[in-house]
Amino acid sequence: MRFDRALPGTNEVFLTDGTLRPVYETVLEELATTGPKRWNERIRNAHRLLLEEQHAFGILEGDKTHPTDWFPRIVPAADWERLAMGLSQRMVAINEFLRRLETGKEEVVPREVVESSILYDTSWKDRFGPVPARQIAFDVVATEDGGWKYQVIEENAKMPVGLAAMTRRRRMSHEVFFPKAHAGLPVLSLDGWLSRLGDALRAASPKGPEATLAVISSGPDDQFYLDHHIYAREMDAILAETKHLKIDGDGYLAHEPSGRRIDVIYERVDEDKLYADIPGLLECHVEGKVHILFAPNSEIVDDKGVGVFVPEMVRTYLGEEPLIENARTWSLAVEEDRRYVMDHFGELVVKSRGGYGGKEVMIGPEETKESIERFRKKVEKDPVEYVAQETIDFSTHVLCETDEEGLFLRDSYADYRVLVLAPDPEDPGVVEVVPGSLTRVAAPGKHVVNISSGGKMKDTWVLER
């Protein structure tokens, strides 16, 4: 077995001198006894088991199992506690921002930033509820400076991919790949957390636990259609496409195949399709006859131009200093920031404020001069729609592969996607952090970790002690 180091980011598995970090000793021992032949057999077995689950849901076409690297990431308890506390703080601050935005009392984010967002429509009436965001997935990177320092890259309040994929990676980790290592370490369990997510989502309805929850999917062509089935089963929810739903004669949302009224919808579908396919849904939500979890305009949280202000939300609304800061970010809606970004364009990461899935992102140091100039022209046409961040050589993890010489590990940039829940019916100050993360690792040599951009998923073991 060998480790190929090719990137400047600090590796989480090996120290700079090539020494293995102690927390990974049991994993490496089990990997060494597995060997390359059995490792490839386990990869095929895991893929077969995941496909069997897909087929059991009746999804017979295509492969919805997601690309995965099966070497786990391990997070010591003290590091996780610091990360969870910082993200909990951000969750509370963001919900206070949304509450104030709904009542017209928001004072941290400039109004022109809100109204210039493609994720905010001033013609819609805001109705967020007492706890506006029931879940947020935070994308976080780490750097090492006498200890791990965490920085938030962006928030994902709308349709964050995470918990369903996390539970399936975990099952394969401890059943197929590393049963001994998993049993020998105090890894916090993910069991029951999908059900707990369902509890948090139902809390958006006055009916609470008795609320009828529906997972709204775009159907079999969606790459995450398997995840939608998992969510629906584990949360005891109805899985429906928009064609199955309509507003009934009394103005309530009804699921036609079952005849049941829907109280809360967990949409995993583009909002334009959602509202176009179900006329009257927005009015139904505003009247309180159904609760749309990603309510119109609440997705302003996902605007990277708004994310710039989250640390100040913490200071202003909570009276606390942020435990986790943002990556250094410039808003091109601000003239001074815009001048700096255009002068240093090829050195920075430039993103669309409302983009997602690795789309509309330029990582300057990884691009050709021609592609940088093409992106620059696009930004110059509508600079208000973009932000820029410094290029961070954040921590790397490993991809486990085989070749003719045997097993080898190569370093790859990795982030955390951590899901925070707000499960209380009325109190946004009550938050829970799922004790795990969907780690995403980039294609070799790249910074962009999104699955749609060639990245892979990875299980994350959070230690209890």
ZIWOTA-V274755 format. One line per field, one symbol per residue. psi: psi as a letter, one per 20 degrees, with the letter a starting at -180 (. if undefined). A space follows every 50 residues. Layout:
psi->???
This chain:
psi->qrpopiqiqppihqrhjippphijghghghhhhgrhghghghghgghggh hggghhijniprokippqpjoqqpoqghghggghghhggggggghhghgh ghjjjpjgpqhhggiipijpoiiqppnhrhngoiqppppqrqqpmkrppq ppgrqnhplppfgghghhhgghgihgglhggghiqmppqjpihhhhgggh ghiiqhichiqoppopqiahipikhghgggggghjlrppqrhiiqrpahj jqpqoghijqqphppnplqphggghhinpigghgghijiqoogmqpihih hiphhhhhjghhgggghikqpphprqqppppiipggggggghhkgiirop qphjrrkjqlppngijqrhghghghghghhhmhhjqrqqqopmrqqbqpo rqaiibqqpqqppqrpopppqniphhoiioqppplaqnppprqpiqhpiq hijjrqqqqoopqh.
